[in-house]
């Protein structure tokens, strides 16, 4: 049931055809994990909370550094040295007290991933390294939880929605671990752009509206403003999802 304050807060998005009270109530009942509170995770969590997702869980064990502040918009100058999830969580609660924002200031590992995401409806991949992404991908496949992936570099990036049993998983798309590059170049607006697309995908998954990027990879190059969407298929021999129906 939506309160009067929620009807006012979310009124403009509820005017979208097919959304209404029913769509907003679906968001209120949902729980979304944002894995990583960096260039992708900061703006993604900001707009998820603004949209009225009932529960948003932030996971990150790092602290804000000055070099983060060109893109990690929930980190202010005063937050340098603070745990990212704690500083971000405070701002999200101030933005929308109707949403339950919780933080897990720990590193994601194979030992704790099940506990961290098992109760969620959707996971947002906002990581900056492939090792952790593949850990999340494997657990999402095992738990059959949709995963909205995005990765960026400089002006460009890619994203897809992984829906176990309906489309390819991240390991289907990238069978071998890419080389980790740190630090890598990044324009602050690039992760911001992809984070907004991730939020749209999450909302589509939760409300049932629109067509998520399942089996499709969106590629964007901001330097030339080129966008393409390519079809991607499941690998029948994938070590992670080959037995998922």
HUJONOR-V57490 format. One record per pair of residues at least 6 apart in sequence whose C-alpha atoms are under 6 Angstrom apart, sorted by the first residue. I is the first residue (numbers start at 1). J is the second residue. D is the distance in Angstrom with one decimal. If there is no record, write none. Layout:
<<I	J	D> <I	J	D>>
This chain:
<<14	20	4.4> <23	207	5.3> <27	53	4.8> <28	52	6.0> <28	53	5.1> <28	54	4.0> <29	54	5.4> <30	53	6.0> <30	54	5.4> <31	55	4.5> <31	56	5.9> <31	120	5.0> <31	121	5.5> <32	56	5.0> <32	120	5.5> <32	121	5.9> <32	122	5.1> <32	123	5.8> <33	56	5.9> <33	57	4.7> <33	123	4.7> <34	57	6.0> <34	58	5.1> <34	124	4.8> <35	59	5.1> <35	125	5.5> <35	126	5.4> <36	59	5.6> <36	60	5.1> <36	126	4.9> <36	127	5.0> <37	60	5.9> <38	72	5.2> <39	71	5.1> <39	72	4.6> <39	191	5.3> <40	126	5.1> <40	191	5.0> <40	195	5.1> <41	126	5.0> <42	72	5.7> <42	73	6.0> <42	74	5.6> <44	195	4.8> <44	199	6.0> <54	99	5.1> <55	99	5.9> <55	100	4.8> <55	101	5.9> <56	101	4.9> <57	101	5.9> <57	102	4.9> <57	103	5.6> <58	103	4.7> <59	104	4.8> <59	105	5.9> <60	85	5.9> <60	105	5.1> <60	106	5.6> <61	105	4.6> <61	106	4.4> <61	107	5.2> <62	83	5.8> <63	81	5.4> <63	82	5.1> <63	83	4.1> <63	84	5.0> <64	80	4.8> <64	81	5.3> <64	82	5.8> <64	84	5.6> <65	80	5.2> <70	188	5.4> <71	188	4.0> <74	88	5.3> <85	103	5.8> <122	145	5.9> <122	146	5.1> <122	147	6.0> <123	147	4.8> <124	147	5.9> <124	148	5.0> <125	148	5.8> <125	149	4.8> <141	164	5.3> <144	164	5.3> <146	162	5.6> <146	163	4.7> <147	161	5.9> <147	162	5.0> <148	161	4.5> <149	159	5.4> <149	160	5.4> <150	158	5.6> <150	159	4.1> <151	157	5.4> <151	158	5.5> <153	186	5.6> <154	185	4.9> <154	186	3.9> <154	187	5.5> <155	190	5.8> <155	221	6.0> <155	222	5.0> <155	223	5.8> <156	220	5.5> <156	221	4.3> <156	222	5.7> <157	219	6.0> <157	220	5.6> <158	218	5.4> <158	219	4.5> <159	217	5.8> <159	218	5.3> <160	213	5.4> <160	217	5.0> <161	213	5.1> <161	214	5.0> <162	169	5.5> <165	244	5.3> <165	245	4.6> <167	214	5.7> <167	215	5.0> <167	234	5.9> <168	233	5.6> <168	234	4.0> <172	234	5.9> <172	235	5.2> <172	238	5.8> <201	212	5.7> <204	210	5.8> <215	231	5.9> <215	232	5.0> <215	233	6.0> <216	230	5.6> <216	231	4.6> <216	232	5.3> <217	229	5.5> <217	230	5.3> <218	228	5.9> <218	229	4.4> <219	227	5.7> <219	228	5.3> <220	226	5.8> <220	227	4.5> <236	242	5.4>>
